[in-house]
Amino acid sequence: MMKYPEDLDLRRLIRFSAEDGSIWLSESRMLLLHAASLGSLREEMMNSVGQAATRRMFTRMGFASGMRDAELARKIRGGQNVEDAFATGPQMHMLEGGVQVVPVSVEMDVGKGEFQGEFIWRNSWEAEAHVKAFGPQHDPVCWCLSGYASGYTSAFMGRFILFKETRCAACSHDECRIVGKPAEEWPDAEEYMAYFEPESIVSQMLELSSQVEALRSSLAKCRRLEDMVGESPAFRRAFRLVEKAAETSVTVLLSGETGVGKERFARAIHQRSKRADQPFVAINCAALPHDLIEAELFGVEKGAFTGATSSRPGKFERADGGTLFLDELGELPLASQAKLLRALQEGEIERLGDDRPRKIDVRIVAATNVDLPEAVKAGRFRADLYYRLNVYPILIPPLRERRGDIPSMIAMMVEKFCALHQKRVSGVTDRAMQALLAHAWPGNVRELENMIERGVILAGQGDSIECDDLFPNFVPPADSPVGIDSTGALEDSDREQEGALCDRILASGLSLEQMENMVLREAVTRCKGNLSGAARLLGMTRPQLSYRLKRCLIEPCDAGGHHAQV
């Protein structure tokens, strides 16, 4: 029979942080709930949506919890023998207050995917809650606990392992008993598998109208366009301006801090406009030498300057019929600004080395993180060009002003980079999410995207992204965490340190008088004979220190050879 290893490593992962009102299991945030409140929820769901839907919801909730604990098991006991590693699940199930788990028999071969297990459950909160609400039952009711066992073992084994409750305390049995094995080995597996599949309860109670469906479809399209995700008021205000601008050919000026996603907004304008099937051409005005910008924008004729061995079109001609995105416009030289103004006003350009005007039909979207009105006052930017571009300004909010969008953005980015790097990552831990939400984001969306990509690369296959993957120098908040001692009682870290110090003192064999003499001498020595400084170090007045020195027959000059100083 499987024997449990010492669970000190698991108990040390539990922290009660009274300072900020959170409970942690490693990097996962936990909740300490009244079992009666879950029982009340269960009763209400049974009465409102029926047993099948309630069972499905509780089974899936337990399954998700088991999957998370399996990830933790791989992390903390991955290097141990398979039985000790697997025992993490039953031990966590007990530490989390679900049920007492007593192993009967366990046979497993992870490499071959073989598993047969039987366990006894005692003190099931779920059986107790169900009987309290509905009385003795004919069928087992530990749905959440069974879901946990299935979720944990499935994640641990890498294949679906179905646990069935063969005896239940809710059915007047002395204890519960569960048996688990691969789903295909159960003849009635199909009947049970239905409870692990998602189903919207709302869809059973209410059919949405066609208008609501159309609105939802529109919102979904908006949210996914160009990887743009957001429902915060600041984001929605900016995006509403994008939607209105896209219906016209107005010149748009996007402003905002570096990294807020100005090019994404520009592409959104293009994709929602009538020019969507025409080219979208982008140029970064700050990334090119000043003497090459005009050639890049307007094109060049053969022989226009040394090195121009052939004629080539510029960005304006390439974007003909479509949209030209001018990024970092504030860095454009004054000479190029004049030619750009003419192109905007006249709708035509001239290549370098050519005096023949060429008609172009281009929609301009410009972007800058420079304060253009200030640049105009300083003479670095033409006022007439600014007024020509500032027809339809859109200010894109920084990420710190739309923190509510961060979780949905992270989910989208994790999915994107998992596909790019061929990784399977289950998201970010609760602690990592807390750190991400608290970050100042000076680099905005670009910084978040780079951070999530690094996290996906560093996270283990199938694991969650942790704080250390995102913030290499992350320091947990100093919140005096409270842990669990060997008796299950709360034990704060300060008290634990005090106990360790007392253990060392008592083990030294020194008497209380000897200990006092040693501390007094050390304080005076560290302060080089300065009694006032030594008194401050010991948290007492100078007369109090002098009295203790005399009582212990210690001359100030004897303490380390330093003469006493006032």
Order of alpha helices (4+ residues) and beta strands (2+ residues): alpha-beta-beta-beta-alpha-alpha-alpha-alpha-beta-beta-alpha-alpha-beta-beta-alpha-alpha-alpha-alpha-beta-alpha-beta-alpha-alpha-beta-alpha-beta-beta-beta-alpha-alpha-beta-alpha-alpha-alpha-alpha-beta-beta-alpha-alpha-alpha-alpha
